[in-house]
């Protein structure tokens, strides 16, 4: 289930390295232009051309394009896997989630050939009899059977390998639900990265967001002055749907709650992130990575809390000053997070 993540990690690392190189080059060009405003212009231009050949915007765009294409192909694979796994084992609990996500049609017996479920030469009709030819000793001759599809899946009439011995029917069903829930988490992660590295509509580069709509989108050549298009904020609704359905399938596993905490942290909602990190740990199968991330949330809460108290203490509030309800709620959330952080620090002493 972890095959996608090493490639995603490598792409992220390469993109971050190239992004830093481009920023450093931009800073060097800015300093150089200030120092040599009236001299060595030709030398600076040659240096800029050399830098662009080494690490240029074209290289960055090509790398981002390859990464987005990889994520799109991975999403197709996991959708095909989820639909196939659901049909193979008849996991009825997953049907509402799959219908809501548009992964399977309303009729359970209908196949989805466009997702690559049927091998070359196979039939999409589940009532079609098995036409495998048997050898003289009675064993089936697999050479006449449909080949694996482009996702590597065998024909659907192939008997699935059994789960480890010693598991009862209930345990086998729970194990299959866990696999399906993990596939939903994978799909949620892929959707999250597709949105995070989506720079269209004037979005800033991943990791450089200062808030929604902070950068104006590029204006067309013939656009009237003053009508600047506000940059589109990133939305993670599709990721949230996958994570929520994973939680619904296996509530006792904390992985999906941990991913929801990451999305909350993306949006700057520390209170919501705290809630989901605690949910990721306070279950039968806790997600251990949430422990370290929770420490980061507490460290940030203590630093911001001290700064906020210093500002509020210096400014003070005038008697009778009316505080908006939203400000009161935000203060309460910040204080709750800070309280948990202080209790954690005290407990670890």
DRENDO-1510 file (C-alpha; in Angstrom, 1 decimal, always signed):
<recs>
REC; n; res; u; v; w
REC; 1; UNK; +0.0; +0.0; +0.0 .
REC; 2; UNK; +3.0; +2.3; +0.3 .
REC; 3; UNK; +4.2; +2.1; -3.3 .
REC; 4; UNK; +3.1; +5.6; -4.3 .
REC; 5; UNK; +4.7; +7.5; -1.3 .
REC; 6; UNK; +8.4; +7.0; -2.1 .
REC; 7; UNK; +7.9; +8.5; -5.6 .
REC; 8; UNK; +5.8; +11.4; -4.2 .
REC; 9; UNK; +8.5; +12.1; -1.6 .
REC; 10; UNK; +11.2; +12.2; -4.3 .
REC; 11; UNK; +9.2; +14.5; -6.4 .
REC; 12; UNK; +8.5; +16.8; -3.5 .
REC; 13; UNK; +12.2; +16.9; -2.6 .
REC; 14; UNK; +13.3; +17.7; -6.2 .
REC; 15; UNK; +10.7; +20.4; -6.5 .
REC; 16; UNK; +11.7; +22.0; -3.2 .
REC; 17; UNK; +15.4; +21.9; -4.1 .
REC; 18; UNK; +14.8; +23.5; -7.5 .
REC; 19; UNK; +12.5; +26.1; -5.9 .
REC; 20; UNK; +15.2; +27.1; -3.4 .
REC; 21; UNK; +17.8; +27.3; -6.2 .
REC; 22; UNK; +15.5; +29.6; -8.2 .
REC; 23; UNK; +14.9; +31.8; -5.1 .
REC; 24; UNK; +18.6; +32.1; -4.5 .
REC; 25; UNK; +19.3; +33.0; -8.1 .
REC; 26; UNK; +16.6; +35.7; -7.9 .
REC; 27; UNK; +18.2; +37.1; -4.7 .
REC; 28; UNK; +21.6; +37.1; -6.3 .
REC; 29; UNK; +20.4; +38.9; -9.4 .
REC; 30; UNK; +18.7; +41.5; -7.2 .
REC; 31; UNK; +21.8; +42.2; -5.2 .
REC; 32; UNK; +24.0; +42.2; -8.3 .
REC; 33; UNK; +21.7; +44.7; -10.0 .
REC; 34; UNK; +21.8; +47.0; -7.1 .
REC; 35; UNK; +25.6; +46.9; -6.7 .
REC; 36; UNK; +26.3; +47.1; -10.4 .
REC; 37; UNK; +23.5; +49.3; -11.7 .
REC; 38; UNK; +25.7; +51.3; -14.0 .
REC; 39; UNK; +28.5; +48.8; -14.8 .
REC; 40; UNK; +29.1; +45.3; -15.9 .
REC; 41; UNK; +25.7; +45.0; -17.4 .
REC; 42; UNK; +26.9; +42.6; -20.1 .
REC; 43; UNK; +28.6; +40.4; -17.5 .
REC; 44; UNK; +25.4; +40.2; -15.4 .
REC; 45; UNK; +23.3; +39.2; -18.4 .
REC; 46; UNK; +25.7; +36.4; -19.2 .
REC; 47; UNK; +25.6; +35.2; -15.6 .
REC; 48; UNK; +21.8; +35.3; -15.6 .
REC; 49; UNK; +21.7; +33.3; -18.8 .
REC; 50; UNK; +24.0; +30.7; -17.2 .
REC; 51; UNK; +21.9; +30.5; -14.1 .
REC; 52; UNK; +18.7; +30.0; -16.2 .
REC; 53; UNK; +20.4; +27.2; -18.1 .
REC; 54; UNK; +21.3; +25.5; -14.8 .
REC; 55; UNK; +18.0; +26.0; -12.9 .
REC; 56; UNK; +15.5; +27.8; -14.9 .
REC; 57; UNK; +11.7; +28.3; -14.8 .
REC; 58; UNK; +11.3; +25.9; -17.7 .
REC; 59; UNK; +12.9; +23.1; -15.8 .
REC; 60; UNK; +10.6; +23.9; -12.9 .
REC; 61; UNK; +7.5; +23.8; -15.1 .
REC; 62; UNK; +8.6; +20.5; -16.6 .
REC; 63; UNK; +9.2; +18.9; -13.2 .
REC; 64; UNK; +5.8; +20.1; -12.0 .
REC; 65; UNK; +4.1; +18.8; -15.1 .
REC; 66; UNK; +5.7; +15.3; -14.6 .
REC; 67; UNK; +4.6; +15.3; -11.0 .
REC; 68; UNK; +1.0; +16.2; -11.8 .
REC; 69; UNK; +0.9; +13.6; -14.4 .
REC; 70; UNK; +2.2; +11.0; -12.0 .
REC; 71; UNK; -0.4; +11.9; -9.4 .
REC; 72; UNK; -3.2; +11.7; -12.0 .
REC; 73; UNK; -2.1; +8.2; -13.0 .
REC; 74; UNK; -1.8; +7.1; -9.4 .
REC; 75; UNK; -5.3; +8.3; -8.7 .
REC; 76; UNK; -6.6; +6.3; -11.7 .
REC; 77; UNK; -4.9; +3.2; -10.3 .
REC; 78; UNK; -6.2; +3.5; -6.8 .
REC; 79; UNK; -9.8; +4.2; -8.0 .
REC; 80; UNK; -9.6; +1.1; -10.2 .
REC; 81; UNK; -8.2; -0.9; -7.2 .
REC; 82; UNK; -11.0; +0.3; -4.9 .
REC; 83; UNK; -13.7; -0.5; -7.4 .
REC; 84; UNK; -12.2; -3.9; -8.1 .
REC; 85; UNK; -11.7; -4.8; -4.5 .
REC; 86; UNK; -15.2; -3.8; -3.6 .
REC; 87; UNK; -16.6; -6.1; -6.3 .
REC; 88; UNK; -14.2; -8.9; -5.6 .
REC; 89; UNK; -15.2; -9.3; -2.0 .
REC; 90; UNK; -18.7; -7.7; -2.0 .
REC; 91; UNK; -18.0; -5.3; +0.8 .
REC; 92; UNK; -21.4; -3.8; +1.2 .
REC; 93; UNK; -20.4; -1.3; +3.9 .
REC; 94; UNK; -18.3; +0.5; +1.3 .
REC; 95; UNK; -21.1; +1.0; -1.2 .
REC; 96; UNK; -22.4; +4.3; +0.2 .
REC; 97; UNK; -18.9; +5.8; +0.2 .
REC; 98; UNK; -18.1; +4.5; -3.3 .
REC; 99; UNK; -21.4; +5.9; -4.7 .
REC; 100; UNK; -20.8; +9.3; -3.0 .
REC; 101; UNK; -17.3; +9.5; -4.4 .
REC; 102; UNK; -18.5; +8.3; -7.9 .
REC; 103; UNK; -16.2; +5.3; -7.9 .
REC; 104; UNK; -18.8; +2.7; -8.8 .
REC; 105; UNK; -22.2; +2.8; -10.5 .
REC; 106; UNK; -25.5; +2.2; -8.7 .
REC; 107; UNK; -25.7; -1.4; -9.8 .
REC; 108; UNK; -23.2; -3.5; -8.1 .
REC; 109; UNK; -22.9; -6.1; -10.9 .
REC; 110; UNK; -22.0; -3.5; -13.5 .
REC; 111; UNK; -18.3; -3.5; -14.5 .
REC; 112; UNK; -16.3; -0.4; -15.4 .
REC; 113; UNK; -14.1; -1.3; -18.4 .
REC; 114; UNK; -12.9; +2.3; -18.8 .
REC; 115; UNK; -11.1; +1.9; -15.5 .
REC; 116; UNK; -9.2; -1.1; -16.9 .
REC; 117; UNK; -11.0; -3.8; -15.0 .
REC; 118; UNK; -11.3; -6.2; -18.0 .
REC; 119; UNK; -8.2; -7.7; -19.6 .
REC; 120; UNK; -7.6; -7.7; -23.4 .
REC; 121; UNK; -9.9; -10.2; -24.9 .
REC; 122; UNK; -12.1; -10.5; -21.8 .
REC; 123; UNK; -15.8; -10.0; -21.6 .
REC; 124; UNK; -17.4; -7.2; -19.5 .
REC; 125; UNK; -20.5; -9.5; -18.9 .
REC; 126; UNK; -20.3; -11.2; -15.6 .
REC; 127; UNK; -22.5; -14.1; -16.9 .
REC; 128; UNK; -20.0; -15.0; -19.6 .
REC; 129; UNK; -18.8; -18.6; -18.8 .
REC; 130; UNK; -15.1; -19.3; -18.2 .
REC; 131; UNK; -13.6; -20.4; -21.6 .
REC; 132; UNK; -10.3; -21.6; -20.2 .
REC; 133; UNK; -8.9; -24.7; -22.0 .
REC; 134; UNK; -7.7; -27.6; -19.8 .
REC; 135; UNK; -4.7; -29.8; -20.5 .
REC; 136; UNK; -4.7; -33.6; -20.6 .
REC; 137; UNK; -4.0; -33.9; -16.9 .
REC; 138; UNK; -7.1; -31.8; -16.1 .
REC; 139; UNK; -5.2; -28.6; -15.1 .
REC; 140; UNK; -6.3; -25.4; -16.7 .
REC; 141; UNK; -4.3; -23.9; -19.5 .
REC; 142; UNK; -3.9; -20.3; -18.5 .
REC; 143; UNK; -2.5; -19.3; -21.9 .
REC; 144; UNK; -6.0; -19.0; -23.3 .
REC; 145; UNK; -7.2; -16.8; -20.4 .
REC; 146; UNK; -7.3; -13.0; -20.7 .
REC; 147; UNK; -4.1; -11.3; -19.8 .
REC; 148; UNK; -3.7; -8.8; -17.0 .
REC; 149; UNK; -4.9; -5.3; -17.7 .
REC; 150; UNK; -2.7; -2.2; -17.9 .
REC; 151; UNK; -3.0; -1.8; -14.1 .
REC; 152; UNK; -1.7; -5.3; -13.5 .
REC; 153; UNK; -5.0; -6.7; -12.3 .
REC; 154; UNK; -5.9; -10.3; -13.3 .
REC; 155; UNK; -9.3; -11.1; -14.8 .
REC; 156; UNK; -12.1; -10.9; -12.2 .
REC; 157; UNK; -13.0; -14.5; -12.4 .
REC; 158; UNK; -9.6; -15.5; -11.0 .
REC; 159; UNK; -10.0; -16.7; -7.4 .
REC; 160; UNK; -8.5; -14.2; -4.9 .
REC; 161; UNK; -5.6; -15.6; -2.7 .
REC; 162; UNK; -6.8; -16.4; +0.8 .
REC; 163; UNK; -5.9; -14.2; +3.8 .
REC; 164; UNK; -3.5; -15.6; +6.4 .
REC; 165; UNK; -4.7; -18.8; +8.1 .
REC; 166; UNK; -6.2; -18.6; +11.6 .
REC; 167; UNK; -8.6; -15.7; +10.8 .
REC; 168; UNK; -12.3; -16.2; +11.3 .
REC; 169; UNK; -14.8; -14.7; +8.9 .
REC; 170; UNK; -15.3; -11.7; +11.0 .
REC; 171; UNK; -11.5; -11.0; +11.2 .
REC; 172; UNK; -11.1; -11.5; +7.5 .
REC; 173; UNK; -13.9; -9.0; +6.8 .
REC; 174; UNK; -12.3; -6.5; +9.2 .
REC; 175; UNK; -8.9; -7.0; +7.5 .
REC; 176; UNK; -10.5; -6.3; +4.1 .
REC; 177; UNK; -12.3; -3.2; +5.4 .
REC; 178; UNK; -8.9; -2.0; +6.7 .
REC; 179; UNK; -7.3; -2.4; +3.3 .
REC; 180; UNK; -10.1; -0.5; +1.6 .
REC; 181; UNK; -9.9; +2.3; +4.2 .
REC; 182; UNK; -6.2; +2.5; +3.6 .
REC; 183; UNK; -6.8; +2.8; -0.1 .
REC; 184; UNK; -9.2; +5.7; +0.6 .
REC; 185; UNK; -6.5; +7.4; +2.6 .
REC; 186; UNK; -4.1; +7.0; -0.3 .
REC; 187; UNK; -6.6; +8.6; -2.6 .
REC; 188; UNK; -7.1; +11.4; -0.2 .
REC; 189; UNK; -3.4; +12.0; +0.0 .
REC; 190; UNK; -3.1; +12.0; -3.8 .
REC; 191; UNK; -6.0; +14.5; -4.1 .
REC; 192; UNK; -4.3; +16.6; -1.4 .
REC; 193; UNK; -1.0; +16.8; -3.3 .
REC; 194; UNK; -2.8; +17.5; -6.6 .
REC; 195; UNK; -4.4; +20.5; -5.0 .
REC; 196; UNK; -1.3; +21.6; -3.0 .
REC; 197; UNK; +0.9; +21.6; -6.1 .
REC; 198; UNK; -1.8; +23.3; -8.3 .
REC; 199; UNK; -0.4; +26.7; -9.2 .
REC; 200; UNK; -3.1; +27.6; -11.7 .
REC; 201; UNK; -5.4; +30.6; -11.2 .
REC; 202; UNK; -2.6; +32.7; -9.6 .
REC; 203; UNK; -2.0; +30.3; -6.6 .
REC; 204; UNK; +1.4; +30.7; -5.0 .
REC; 205; UNK; +3.8; +27.8; -5.0 .
REC; 206; UNK; +3.3; +25.1; -2.5 .
REC; 207; UNK; +4.7; +26.1; +0.9 .
REC; 208; UNK; +4.7; +29.8; +0.1 .
REC; 209; UNK; +1.0; +30.6; +1.0 .
REC; 210; UNK; +0.4; +33.5; +3.2 .
REC; 211; UNK; -3.3; +33.1; +3.1 .
REC; 212; UNK; -6.1; +32.7; +0.6 .
REC; 213; UNK; -6.1; +35.1; -2.3 .
REC; 214; UNK; -2.9; +36.8; -1.4 .
REC; 215; UNK; -1.5; +36.8; -5.0 .
REC; 216; UNK; -3.3; +38.4; -7.9 .
REC; 217; UNK; -3.7; +36.0; -10.9 .
REC; 218; UNK; -2.0; +37.0; -14.1 .
REC; 219; UNK; -4.0; +39.5; -16.1 .
REC; 220; UNK; -4.6; +39.1; -19.7 .
REC; 221; UNK; -3.0; +41.5; -22.2 .
REC; 222; UNK; -6.4; +43.0; -23.1 .
REC; 223; UNK; -7.9; +43.0; -19.6 .
REC; 224; UNK; -9.1; +46.4; -18.5 .
REC; 225; UNK; -6.9; +48.1; -15.8 .
REC; 226; UNK; -8.1; +47.8; -12.3 .
REC; 227; UNK; -10.0; +44.5; -12.8 .
REC; 228; UNK; -7.5; +42.2; -11.2 .
REC; 229; UNK; -8.5; +38.6; -10.7 .
REC; 230; UNK; -8.0; +37.4; -7.1 .
REC; 231; UNK; -6.0; +34.3; -6.8 .
REC; 232; UNK; -8.0; +31.1; -6.1 .
REC; 233; UNK; -7.6; +29.7; -2.7 .
REC; 234; UNK; -6.7; +26.0; -2.4 .
REC; 235; UNK; -9.6; +23.7; -1.5 .
REC; 236; UNK; -9.3; +20.2; -0.2 .
REC; 237; UNK; -12.9; +19.1; -0.3 .
REC; 238; UNK; -12.1; +15.9; -2.3 .
REC; 239; UNK; -9.3; +14.9; +0.2 .
REC; 240; UNK; -11.6; +15.5; +3.1 .
REC; 241; UNK; -14.3; +13.3; +1.5 .
REC; 242; UNK; -11.8; +10.4; +1.1 .
REC; 243; UNK; -10.5; +10.7; +4.7 .
REC; 244; UNK; -14.0; +10.9; +6.1 .
REC; 245; UNK; -15.2; +7.8; +4.3 .
REC; 246; UNK; -12.0; +6.0; +5.5 .
REC; 247; UNK; -12.9; +6.9; +9.1 .
REC; 248; UNK; -16.5; +5.7; +8.5 .
REC; 249; UNK; -15.2; +2.3; +7.3 .
REC; 250; UNK; -12.8; +1.8; +10.2 .
REC; 251; UNK; -13.4; +4.2; +13.0 .
REC; 252; UNK; -10.9; +2.4; +15.2 .
REC; 253; UNK; -7.9; +3.4; +13.0 .
REC; 254; UNK; -6.3; +6.8; +13.5 .
REC; 255; UNK; -4.7; +7.3; +10.1 .
REC; 256; UNK; -7.5; +9.2; +8.4 .
REC; 257; UNK; -8.0; +11.5; +11.5 .
REC; 258; UNK; -4.3; +12.3; +11.3 .
REC; 259; UNK; -4.6; +13.3; +7.7 .
REC; 260; UNK; -7.6; +15.6; +8.5 .
REC; 261; UNK; -5.4; +17.2; +11.1 .
REC; 262; UNK; -2.8; +18.0; +8.4 .
REC; 263; UNK; -5.5; +19.7; +6.3 .
REC; 264; UNK; -6.6; +21.8; +9.3 .
REC; 265; UNK; -3.0; +22.8; +9.8 .
REC; 266; UNK; -2.8; +23.9; +6.2 .
REC; 267; UNK; -5.7; +26.2; +6.8 .
REC; 268; UNK; -4.1; +27.6; +10.0 .
REC; 269; UNK; -6.8; +26.2; +12.3 .
REC; 270; UNK; -4.7; +25.0; +15.2 .
REC; 271; UNK; -7.7; +24.2; +17.3 .
REC; 272; UNK; -9.1; +21.9; +14.7 .
REC; 273; UNK; -5.7; +20.3; +14.1 .
REC; 274; UNK; -5.5; +19.6; +17.9 .
REC; 275; UNK; -8.9; +17.9; +17.8 .
REC; 276; UNK; -8.0; +15.6; +14.9 .
REC; 277; UNK; -4.5; +14.8; +16.3 .
REC; 278; UNK; -6.2; +13.7; +19.5 .
REC; 279; UNK; -8.7; +11.7; +17.6 .
REC; 280; UNK; -5.9; +10.0; +15.7 .
REC; 281; UNK; -4.3; +8.9; +19.1 .
REC; 282; UNK; -7.4; +8.1; +21.2 .
REC; 283; UNK; -8.5; +5.1; +19.2 .
REC; 284; UNK; -7.9; +1.4; +19.3 .
REC; 285; UNK; -5.3; +1.7; +16.5 .
REC; 286; UNK; -3.6; +5.0; +17.1 .
REC; 287; UNK; -1.5; +6.6; +14.4 .
REC; 288; UNK; +1.9; +7.1; +16.2 .
REC; 289; UNK; +3.1; +9.9; +13.8 .
REC; 290; UNK; +0.5; +12.1; +15.4 .
REC; 291; UNK; +2.5; +12.3; +18.7 .
REC; 292; UNK; +5.4; +14.2; +17.1 .
REC; 293; UNK; +3.0; +16.5; +15.1 .
REC; 294; UNK; +1.1; +17.2; +18.3 .
REC; 295; UNK; +4.3; +18.4; +19.9 .
REC; 296; UNK; +4.8; +20.8; +17.0 .
REC; 297; UNK; +1.2; +22.1; +17.5 .
REC; 298; UNK; +1.9; +22.6; +21.3 .
REC; 299; UNK; +5.2; +24.4; +20.6 .
REC; 300; UNK; +3.5; +26.7; +18.2 .
REC; 301; UNK; +0.7; +27.4; +20.6 .
REC; 302; UNK; +3.0; +28.3; +23.4 .
REC; 303; UNK; +5.0; +30.7; +21.2 .
REC; 304; UNK; +1.9; +32.4; +19.8 .
REC; 305; UNK; +0.2; +32.5; +23.1 .
REC; 306; UNK; +3.0; +34.3; +24.8 .
REC; 307; UNK; +3.2; +36.8; +22.0 .
REC; 308; UNK; -0.6; +37.3; +22.0 .
REC; 309; UNK; -0.7; +37.9; +25.8 .
REC; 310; UNK; +2.2; +40.4; +25.5 .
REC; 311; UNK; +0.3; +42.4; +22.8 .
REC; 312; UNK; -3.0; +42.3; +24.6 .
REC; 313; UNK; -1.4; +43.3; +27.9 .
REC; 314; UNK; +0.4; +46.2; +26.3 .
REC; 315; UNK; -2.7; +47.4; +24.5 .
REC; 316; UNK; -5.3; +46.7; +27.1 .
REC; 317; UNK; -9.0; +47.0; +26.6 .
REC; 318; UNK; -11.0; +50.1; +27.2 .
REC; 319; UNK; -13.9; +49.8; +29.6 .
REC; 320; UNK; -17.1; +49.0; +27.9 .
REC; 321; UNK; -15.4; +48.1; +24.6 .
REC; 322; UNK; -17.5; +45.6; +22.7 .
REC; 323; UNK; -15.7; +42.6; +21.4 .
REC; 324; UNK; -17.1; +40.8; +18.4 .
REC; 325; UNK; -18.4; +37.3; +19.0 .
REC; 326; UNK; -16.0; +35.8; +16.4 .
REC; 327; UNK; -13.0; +37.3; +18.3 .
REC; 328; UNK; -14.3; +35.8; +21.5 .
REC; 329; UNK; -14.6; +32.4; +20.0 .
REC; 330; UNK; -11.1; +32.6; +18.4 .
REC; 331; UNK; -9.7; +33.6; +21.8 .
REC; 332; UNK; -11.4; +30.7; +23.5 .
REC; 333; UNK; -10.0; +28.2; +20.9 .
REC; 334; UNK; -6.5; +29.7; +21.3 .
REC; 335; UNK; -6.7; +29.4; +25.1 .
REC; 336; UNK; -7.9; +25.8; +24.9 .
REC; 337; UNK; -5.0; +24.8; +22.7 .
REC; 338; UNK; -2.6; +26.7; +25.0 .
REC; 339; UNK; -4.0; +25.0; +28.0 .
REC; 340; UNK; -3.4; +21.6; +26.5 .
REC; 341; UNK; +0.1; +22.6; +25.6 .
REC; 342; UNK; +0.9; +23.8; +29.1 .
REC; 343; UNK; -0.6; +20.7; +30.6 .
REC; 344; UNK; +1.6; +18.6; +28.3 .
REC; 345; UNK; +4.7; +20.5; +29.2 .
REC; 346; UNK; +4.0; +20.1; +32.9 .
REC; 347; UNK; +3.3; +16.4; +32.5 .
REC; 348; UNK; +6.6; +15.8; +30.7 .
REC; 349; UNK; +8.7; +17.5; +33.4 .
</recs>
